[in-house]
Amino acid sequence: MILEINISWVSVLFVSVYGVIIWLLSRYYTNRLLWKIIKQESDGLAFSKSLQDASHVNVLLKKLLQKRSRELKRLQTLEEYRKQYTGNVAHELRTPIFAIQGYIESVIDDESMDKETAMHFLKNARKNTFRLEQIITDLDTINKFESKVLKLQKSEFDMYRLFTDVIESLEFYAKDSNIQFEIHGCAAESHRVFADRDKVEQVLVNLGMNSIKYGNKNGLTKFILNDLAASVSIEVSDNGIGIEKKSLNRIFERFYRADTSRSRSEGGSGLGLSICKHVVEAHNKKLFVFSTVGKGSVFSFQLDKV
């Protein structure tokens, strides 16, 4: 009888010890696996291996969940941006394509169309092919900047000479609105900078064209240079219609148009300001805008001196 009790007691003890060992091993390997996952996924979240207790694990898991939540929100935002961007591209391309198709089909279908009308339609079709080419070229330029494929070709040049070249190229487009141009803050051969001249010229032309599109008749556009210690500040200002406050944070987005009806009627790719932003940022600078509705806008950025 005593032997049977001892055997039962030993059996219970053995089972208990065995269960405790299994539990400890399970907890040990679970904790190791958990910490391995945390270390792999934490990506720099600070923690001390000596503090491998439940409270510290909870803190780390909470941080990890917060990080993953932020990443998920970012991915959702990017997905929304992708959908919007795809829709904008399709819309911008569809407009000139439909116009080209319409003009050409009109000429083909109407055999009795006189030569003058047919020529007018074909010229309009050609005009839209130019717009289509501009959209594709500008998209390619932005993609090259973002993928770091497009490299700057920096050289030494004078800002006054660049201002005069830009104004000369803009005067033809400003005739209808009688918009005048002025240069302020620099004289001939007085401010030499080190930058990509062609790309900076593209920025100034785009900003100047915007001042014409959104300017008032008999308006004024100023190209201004301010001398700083190691750089120069460049401003392009106008006294046009200005930009609403709600649009200021979005005007550098691809295809975003602050005044949709007017800007579409003026043509363009809708990518000009986005290209300006990429060019300036490629020079490790920032492009700023200040605007008041009804009074005009000022775009400014800096370039390094020689």
C-alpha positions in Angstrom: 0.0 0.0 0.0 2.8 2.4 1.0 4.7 1.4 -2.2 1.7 2.2 -4.3 1.3 5.6 -2.7 5.0 6.4 -3.2 4.8 5.4 -6.9 1.7 7.6 -7.4 3.5 10.5 -5.7 6.6 10.0 -7.8 4.4 9.9 -10.9 2.7 13.1 -10.0 6.0 14.7 -9.2 7.6 13.5 -12.5 4.6 14.8 -14.5 4.7 18.2 -12.7 8.5 18.6 -13.2 8.1 17.6 -16.9 5.3 20.1 -17.4 7.4 22.9 -15.8 10.4 22.1 -18.0 8.2 22.1 -21.1 6.6 25.4 -20.0 10.0 27.0 -19.4 11.4 25.7 -22.7 8.4 26.9 -24.5 8.6 30.4 -22.9 12.3 30.5 -23.5 12.0 29.7 -27.3 8.9 31.9 -27.6 10.8 34.9 -26.1 13.8 34.2 -28.3 11.6 34.1 -31.4 9.7 37.2 -30.3 12.9 39.1 -29.7 14.3 37.9 -33.0 11.2 39.3 -34.8 11.3 42.6 -32.9 15.0 43.0 -33.7 14.4 42.3 -37.4 11.3 44.5 -37.7 12.2 47.3 -35.3 14.6 49.0 -37.8 16.4 51.1 -35.2 13.9 51.2 -32.4 16.0 51.5 -29.3 15.9 48.7 -26.8 18.2 46.9 -24.3 18.6 43.2 -24.5 19.2 43.1 -20.7 15.6 44.3 -20.2 13.9 41.3 -21.7 10.9 41.4 -19.5 7.2 41.5 -20.3 6.8 45.2 -19.7 9.7 46.1 -22.0 8.4 43.7 -24.7 5.0 45.4 -24.5 6.6 48.8 -25.0 8.5 47.6 -28.0 5.5 45.8 -29.5 3.5 49.0 -29.1 6.2 51.0 -30.8 6.4 48.5 -33.6 2.6 48.5 -34.1 2.7 52.3 -34.2 5.4 52.2 -36.8 3.6 49.7 -38.9 0.4 51.8 -38.6 2.3 54.9 -39.9 3.7 52.8 -42.8 0.2 51.5 -43.7 -1.2 55.1 -43.7 1.7 56.2 -45.9 1.1 53.3 -48.3 -2.6 54.2 -48.5 -1.7 57.9 -49.2 0.7 56.8 -51.9 -1.9 54.5 -53.4 -4.4 57.4 -53.5 -1.7 59.6 -55.1 -1.0 57.0 -57.7 -4.7 56.7 -58.6 -5.0 60.5 -58.8 -1.8 60.8 -60.8 -2.8 58.0 -63.3 -6.2 59.7 -63.7 -4.5 63.1 -64.3 -2.1 61.7 -66.9 -5.0 59.9 -68.7 -7.0 63.2 -68.7 -4.1 65.4 -69.9 -3.2 63.0 -72.7 -6.8 62.4 -73.7 -7.5 66.1 -74.4 -5.0 66.6 -77.2 -5.4 63.1 -78.6 -9.2 63.6 -79.0 -8.6 67.0 -80.6 -6.2 65.5 -83.1 -8.5 62.7 -83.9 -11.5 65.0 -84.3 -9.7 67.4 -86.7 -8.2 64.6 -88.8 -11.5 62.7 -89.1 -13.3 65.9 -90.1 -10.9 66.4 -93.0 -11.1 62.7 -94.0 -14.9 62.4 -93.7 -15.8 65.7 -95.5 -14.7 65.2 -99.1 -16.2 68.5 -100.1 -14.3 70.5 -97.5 -12.5 73.5 -99.1 -8.7 73.7 -98.9 -8.6 76.6 -96.5 -10.8 74.9 -93.9 -8.9 71.7 -94.2 -5.6 73.5 -93.7 -7.1 75.2 -90.6 -8.1 71.9 -89.2 -4.7 70.3 -89.9 -2.9 73.2 -88.3 -5.0 72.8 -85.1 -4.2 69.1 -85.2 -0.5 69.9 -85.4 -0.8 72.3 -82.6 -2.2 69.6 -80.4 0.6 67.2 -81.4 3.0 69.8 -80.0 1.1 69.9 -76.7 1.1 66.1 -76.6 4.9 66.1 -77.2 5.4 68.7 -74.5 3.4 66.7 -71.9 5.5 63.5 -72.7 8.8 65.4 -72.6 8.0 67.1 -69.3 6.9 63.8 -67.7 10.1 62.2 -68.9 12.1 65.1 -67.4 10.5 64.8 -64.0 10.9 61.0 -64.0 14.6 61.4 -64.8 15.0 63.9 -61.9 13.2 61.6 -59.5 15.2 58.5 -60.5 18.5 60.5 -60.3 19.2 59.7 -64.0 19.3 63.3 -65.1 22.5 64.9 -63.9 23.2 68.6 -63.7 25.8 70.2 -66.0 27.1 73.0 -63.8 29.1 75.9 -65.1 29.9 79.5 -64.3 27.6 82.1 -65.8 26.2 85.6 -65.3 22.7 86.0 -64.0 22.1 89.4 -65.8 22.9 87.8 -69.2 20.5 84.9 -68.4 17.8 87.3 -67.3 18.0 89.2 -70.6 18.0 85.9 -72.7 14.9 84.7 -70.8 13.1 88.1 -71.3 13.9 88.0 -75.0 12.3 84.6 -75.3 9.2 85.7 -73.4 8.4 89.0 -75.1 6.6 87.4 -78.1 4.1 85.7 -75.7 3.6 88.8 -73.7 2.6 91.0 -76.6 -1.1 90.3 -76.5 -1.4 91.3 -72.9 1.2 94.0 -73.1 3.1 92.7 -70.1 6.4 94.4 -69.5 9.6 92.9 -68.0 12.1 94.5 -65.7 15.4 93.4 -64.2 16.3 94.5 -60.6 19.3 94.1 -58.4 22.0 93.3 -60.9 23.8 95.0 -63.7 25.7 93.5 -66.7 28.3 90.9 -65.8 28.0 91.6 -62.1 26.7 88.4 -60.5 28.2 85.1 -61.5 26.8 81.9 -60.2 27.7 78.2 -60.4 24.7 76.1 -61.6 23.2 74.3 -64.6 22.5 77.2 -66.9 20.0 75.4 -69.2 18.0 74.1 -66.3 17.9 77.4 -64.5 16.8 79.1 -67.7 14.0 76.5 -68.0 12.9 77.5 -64.4 12.9 81.2 -65.3 11.1 80.7 -68.6 8.4 78.5 -66.8 7.9 81.1 -64.1 7.8 83.9 -66.7 5.3 82.1 -68.8 3.1 81.6 -65.7 3.3 85.3 -65.0 2.0 85.9 -68.6 -0.8 83.3 -68.3 -2.1 84.6 -65.0 -1.1 88.2 -65.4 -3.3 91.2 -66.1 -3.3 93.3 -69.2 -0.6 96.0 -69.1 1.0 94.0 -66.2 4.6 93.9 -65.0 6.9 90.9 -64.3 10.1 91.5 -62.4 13.3 89.4 -62.4 15.0 90.3 -59.2 18.4 89.4 -57.8 19.4 89.8 -54.1 23.1 89.5 -53.2 23.7 87.2 -50.2 26.9 86.0 -48.5 27.6 82.8 -50.4 24.7 82.8 -52.8 22.2 84.9 -54.6 18.4 85.0 -54.2 16.4 85.1 -57.4 12.8 86.2 -57.5 10.2 86.3 -60.3 7.3 88.5 -59.3 4.2 89.7 -61.1 1.1 91.8 -60.3 -1.4 89.2 -61.7 -4.4 87.5 -60.3 -2.5 85.7 -57.5 -3.0 82.2 -56.0 -5.6 81.3 -53.4 -4.2 80.2 -50.1 -5.7 76.7 -50.3 -3.7 76.1 -53.5 -0.3 77.3 -52.4 0.7 73.9 -50.9 -0.3 72.0 -54.1 0.8 74.1 -57.0 4.1 72.1 -57.3 2.2 68.9 -57.8 2.1 67.3 -61.2 -0.9 68.5 -63.3 -2.3 70.6 -60.5 -3.9 73.8 -61.8 -4.9 76.6 -59.4 -7.1 78.2 -62.1 -8.3 75.2 -64.1 -10.4 76.8 -66.7 -8.0 79.6 -67.6 -4.8 77.4 -67.5 -6.3 74.8 -69.8 -7.3 77.4 -72.3 -3.8 78.8 -72.3 -2.4 75.3 -73.0 0.8 73.9 -71.5 1.4 70.5 -69.9 0.5 71.4 -66.3 4.0 70.2 -65.3 5.9 73.5 -65.4 6.0 74.3 -61.7 6.7 70.6 -60.8 9.8 70.8 -63.1 10.8 74.1 -61.5 10.7 72.4 -58.1 12.8 69.4 -59.2 15.4 71.6 -60.9 15.8 73.8 -57.8 16.0 70.8 -55.5 18.6 69.2 -57.7 20.7 72.2 -56.9 20.1 71.5 -53.1 17.9 74.5 -52.8 14.2 75.2 -52.1 11.6 76.9 -54.3 9.3 79.2 -52.4 6.1 81.0 -53.4 4.3 83.9 -51.8 1.0 85.1 -53.2 -1.9 87.4 -52.6 -5.2 87.0 -54.5 -5.7 90.1 -56.7 -2.2 91.4 -56.1 0.2 88.9 -57.6 2.8 86.2 -56.8 6.5 85.9 -56.0 8.5 82.8 -56.7 12.0 82.7 -55.1 15.0 80.4 -54.9 18.8 80.6 -54.3 21.9 79.7 -56.3 25.5 79.4 -55.2 27.9 82.0 -56.2 31.1 81.1 -58.1 
